[in-house]
Amino acid sequence: MLLKLEGGAPLYLQVYRALWRAIEDGRFPASSRLPGTRTLARQLGVSRTVVLQAFEQLESEGVVAGNRGSGTYVRGRAKASSLPALRSTGEFDHGATGAQLRGNLPGPSPWGLRARDVVPTPSPFSEGEFDNVVDLADPHDFQDAQGTRRWRQTLLESLDERGDAPRDARGLPELRRALALELHQSRGMRVDPDDILIVAGIQQARDLTARVLVQPGMSIAIEEPCDPSVRTTFAAAGARLVPCPVGDNGFDIERCADDLAEASLIYVMPSQQFPTGVVMGERQRANLLNWAYLRGAYVIEDDFEPDHQLVSMAAPPLLAVDQREQVIYIGAFAREFFPALHMAYVVVPRELRPFFAAAKWIADSGARFLMQRVLARYLSTGDYQRNLRRLSVLLEGSRKKLLDSLRRYFGDCAVAEGVTVGGTLLIHFLDLPRALTESFILHARNHGVRIASAHTYYANPVKHVTLLVRYAHVPSEHLDGALCRLGQAYREIAPPLALRAIGH
């Protein structure tokens, strides 16, 4: 009995359809016995499992019946009108049957639709594309050899300890206690360990905050510019975003109060705004908290990479001076000692504890307890702060070299922001119109330097070329050469007036 497979679909569906056709046209009449599964598999050149799946599908539809020990028999003639249309893998029939099948499936939730619309598609790149290129675009982890050695030693010591993973989704109790002490000593924050949730990275912290607090249509004030993932997270939750410009003294509630008449949340980075690096002034901090108290609003304080901030420029967090528990604090652990760490934390007001704890349990019910134990030990021994102080000195040296090189090769044509933050620098090229951004990136790539536009950080794009330079991972001795080559790329596209300004 010759059966023909049509192709374009999973094998078991092809076998199923071929058998259906053979039963329909009478090649296998009612009460006849089908070939054995091994025989049929050998004839068709497929595995026996594939044939068994096809038989099971036919039996579930009442076309055949299996009798243990004697084989599988045809119960009656199959109806052609009942045969489902064969679809290629990943494709759907757009006819009536296919439309009906798709219509019976549930569609994505409103959150899923919003997430699809706001999350950017990653740019593809080929392996080896950035070999022999100084990458000033992507946030590579700075590898600190001395800190990494100590981390590995702490990891081995932690492996020798006995301890059962806790069922508390908020995180390992010993880590929350160590972190509460660390935040008090280094940041002046009086925190109860029960206020802390350990989470899988800064993005999960933002997502949990949005899921707990945001209702669709709620107005939220965010800084302009800001990290694109902040806008994405809260837009996906259904918030109405109100961008507020960051000035020389950071977010100023007085400048945008008229636009925030309905705002219930304010998302700020007061200690070191990203990407500008501006530190919020004392008056602006006091005004922001007073506004939140009067309006009954929560302030979400994102201490973006606080461990990259230069120690001499550190400013106290809003949470340290909050008198009414209306500040939600988000922080992250430095990954210089162990890049795969990727852990962060949220400090929440007492009244929000159960809601955040429940949201965290739903998200992952707690994870990476070994890494939490290592980090708790690392904090308790003082190694964490000692290595961060040393790291801050290294980053400050790199920052000074970068700024010196920027002045040397660009003069007044490049204006830097973020000078109080180690690791990133926001650079404005005021004489280059925004339309030249892609050309600048391409010319820089041809000179062996990879750069990235900062335009995605702005809800209202600036009119000139703006770059976000990430340099923490770049050896300081390579920075001057990278800026020199970037200057060559600049001279290839800059207008004549800009070239005269830098002596060319």
Summary of the structure (lengths in Angstrom):
residues: 504
radius of gyration: 30.5
end to end distance: 84.6
largest distance: 95.4
contacts: 1525
relative contact order: 0.10
helix: 47%
strand: 15%
